[in-house]
Amino acid sequence: MSPDHPAVLTCSISGSLADRDQCPAIPYTPAEYAAEARRIVDEGGVHIHIHARTPDGRPSHEIEDFAAIQQAIRDEVGDAAIINFSTGTIGVPVEKRIAYLEACRPEVAALNMGSMNYAKYSARRKEFVFQTIFPNPFDEIVALLRAMRDLGIKPEHECFDVGHVGNLAPLIDMGLLEGPLHADFVMGVTGGIPPTARNLAAMADNLADVGAALPSATGGHHWGVIGISRVQWPMVAAALALGGSVRVGLEDNFYLPDGTMARSNGDLVAKARQMIEDAGRRPATAQEARAALGIPQR
């Protein structure tokens, strides 16, 4: 990828942890997801990442909730956006995650590429205010990847550190992956890689090295950045300069660069689109995004 490529603009529409006490714009019901999808598409977003919720806002891994949200978004924006389902969670059996992929068949599904410490640290309080172990063992990665391959779903490899990029190598050797690879580098989680432009460049270089063993019909592998909290905007700028794509959205960050809380995902997508254009690039169309990620046109 290079700065000549159009940037795929992704939005993670809600996440599963934050609620309306923290940000009133977070959608709960399928109709609210659909309204957010319309705002995203109208502002130039073409790839929507979904964590399902029940209509009262609780996180869900049930088929009916994923299906209702997917249908509502499709009814609203048609094929103008790629739909991407999360498979990342703690304590939910891999069989349950495969079940909603089988039932709904999204175009893309996120696949976390390794286990890690996952924490939030308060410099003011000099303590971790949240910490857990985020388990993503190889047997679960392989099971999810085999299911995605059988279902025709493109994996989005979410990499929180350089070692997670390296974890692609044995999967390529096992014959479980086809080019182009589609990876997103998650920057800003305590326990993962620190959010700097140099580290982002290193992640991209490692993907190119690993991906060299896997030919790509599109001529290259696709990567983007996921900046968490207020580091989102400098990471978006770094990715654009390096030729990558970008993700914004209320899962990752509530705030615009000036510190104003976003009124919707559309506000965040509009800012990202402006940054893409200011960098001398342009947002990819849905057709271009599907080609870059190596998924069939609809």
Protein Blocks (a to p, Z undefined) as FASTA:
>chain_A
ZZkbccdddddfkljmbcfklomklcfbfmlmmmmmmmmmmnopabdcdddddfkopacf
bfklmmmmmmmmmmmnommbccdddfbdehiafklmmmmmmmnopabdcddfbdcddddd
dfklopafbdcdddddfklmmmmmmmmmmnopacddddfbfklmmmmmmmmmnopaccdd
dddddehiahiacddfklmmmmmmmmmmmmmmpccfkopacdddddehjllmmmmmmmmm
nopacdedjklocbdfkopacfbfklmmmmmmmmmmmnopacddfklmmmmnopacZZ
